[in-house]
Amino acid sequence: MPSLFPATTEPVTTQEVLLAAEKMDPAKRPRHQPTVKVLETVTERNEPVAEVCAHCGQAKSEIGSEKSKRFEYIASNDIRHEIFRPKFACPCGESGVSIAPAAASD
């Protein structure tokens, strides 16, 4: 039976190919916000008003939180304000999720 692949008489050779380095266009570079050197951190925790289920009267359990950051510059000091707003929900699942309202932006 004849072979499907013809026999090669010469050994396979490899060739090194050098490609020129691509220069990245400055307009296409990803832009990053400069990292701020934080000297002081003020942390706030805003609790929701309703911590009791309106449906069954049980205390709601914390199921997570939302976190936001605000940076402030005061006389050569950088201050980071972190505001945590915990989320509460009742184990019965009937009354939904309670969370404090978001702070107004300055």
Backbone torsions as a table, in degrees:
resi	resn	phi	psi	omega
1	MET	NA	133.7	-178.7
2	PRO	-74.7	152.4	-178.6
3	SER	-78.8	144.8	178.1
4	LEU	-74.3	-27.4	-178.6
5	PHE	-110.4	125.0	179.9
6	PRO	-69.5	146.4	179.4
7	ALA	-70.8	135.5	178.3
8	THR	-90.7	138.8	179.9
9	THR	-93.1	-27.2	179.9
10	GLU	-105.6	143.9	176.5
11	PRO	-68.8	151.5	179.5
12	VAL	-70.2	134.4	-179.2
13	THR	-111.4	152.7	176.0
14	THR	-114.9	153.1	-178.7
15	GLN	-130.6	132.5	179.1
16	GLU	-84.4	128.1	-179.1
17	VAL	-114.9	125.5	178.2
18	LEU	-104.1	127.8	178.8
19	LEU	-109.5	144.1	178.4
20	ALA	-69.3	140.4	178.9
21	ALA	-67.0	136.9	179.9
22	GLU	-83.6	133.4	176.3
23	LYS	-92.6	132.8	-178.9
24	MET	-80.3	131.8	177.8
25	ASP	-68.2	127.1	-178.5
26	PRO	-58.3	-28.7	-179.9
27	ALA	-71.1	-23.4	-177.9
28	LYS	-95.8	-3.3	-179.7
29	ARG	-66.5	142.7	177.3
30	PRO	-66.5	139.0	-179.0
31	ARG	-98.4	130.9	179.3
32	HIS	-118.4	145.1	174.5
33	GLN	-72.3	140.6	178.7
34	PRO	-64.7	140.8	179.0
35	THR	-74.2	130.9	-178.6
36	VAL	-93.9	132.1	175.7
37	LYS	-78.0	110.6	-175.4
38	VAL	-90.7	123.2	179.3
39	LEU	-96.0	-30.4	-176.1
40	GLU	-143.3	141.6	176.9
41	THR	-124.0	126.5	175.7
42	VAL	-108.0	122.7	-178.0
43	THR	-110.2	131.2	177.3
44	GLU	-119.3	149.9	175.2
45	ARG	-130.2	111.8	-179.4
46	ASN	-99.4	113.6	-178.7
47	GLU	-86.0	145.3	175.6
48	PRO	-71.6	158.2	-178.6
49	VAL	-70.9	-46.2	-175.6
50	ALA	-92.5	107.8	176.3
51	GLU	-110.6	6.8	178.3
52	VAL	-120.9	136.1	-179.2
53	CYS	-66.6	126.1	178.2
54	ALA	-71.0	-21.0	-176.5
55	HIS	-83.6	-49.3	-174.6
56	CYS	-117.7	-9.2	177.4
57	GLY	83.6	1.7	179.1
58	GLN	-78.3	155.4	175.2
59	ALA	-71.2	136.6	178.7
60	LYS	-77.3	149.4	178.9
61	SER	-102.5	146.7	177.5
62	GLU	-72.6	128.4	-178.0
63	ILE	-115.1	-0.2	-179.5
64	GLY	159.9	-169.6	177.4
65	SER	-157.6	160.8	172.7
66	GLU	-110.6	141.4	-175.9
67	LYS	-126.5	134.0	174.6
68	SER	-131.1	160.6	-178.9
69	LYS	-129.8	146.0	176.4
70	ARG	-138.9	132.3	-179.8
71	PHE	-105.4	142.7	-176.6
72	GLU	-135.8	139.2	178.7
73	TYR	-113.6	119.3	179.1
74	ILE	-130.5	113.4	174.3
75	ALA	39.8	64.8	178.4
76	SER	62.3	25.1	172.8
77	ASN	-121.2	133.7	174.3
78	ASP	-98.5	126.7	-179.4
79	ILE	-122.5	129.5	176.6
80	ARG	-104.8	126.0	175.8
81	HIS	-103.2	121.6	175.6
82	GLU	-108.6	124.5	-178.6
83	ILE	-114.4	118.1	177.9
84	PHE	-101.8	132.3	176.0
85	ARG	-123.0	97.2	-177.9
86	PRO	-68.4	148.1	177.7
87	LYS	-103.5	135.6	179.1
88	PHE	-122.7	143.0	176.3
89	ALA	-144.1	150.1	179.6
90	CYS	-83.7	143.7	177.0
91	PRO	-60.8	-24.0	179.7
92	CYS	-71.3	-22.4	176.0
93	GLY	76.9	10.9	-175.8
94	GLU	-93.4	-28.3	-170.4
95	SER	-98.8	2.2	177.6
96	GLY	82.0	-164.3	-174.5
97	VAL	-109.1	137.4	176.6
98	SER	-108.4	137.3	176.9
99	ILE	-150.5	146.0	178.6
100	ALA	-66.7	150.1	178.3
101	PRO	-66.3	150.7	179.8
102	ALA	-68.9	146.0	178.6
103	ALA	-69.3	147.2	177.5
104	ALA	-71.4	141.9	179.4
105	SER	-74.1	143.1	178.1
106	ASP	-80.9	NA	NA
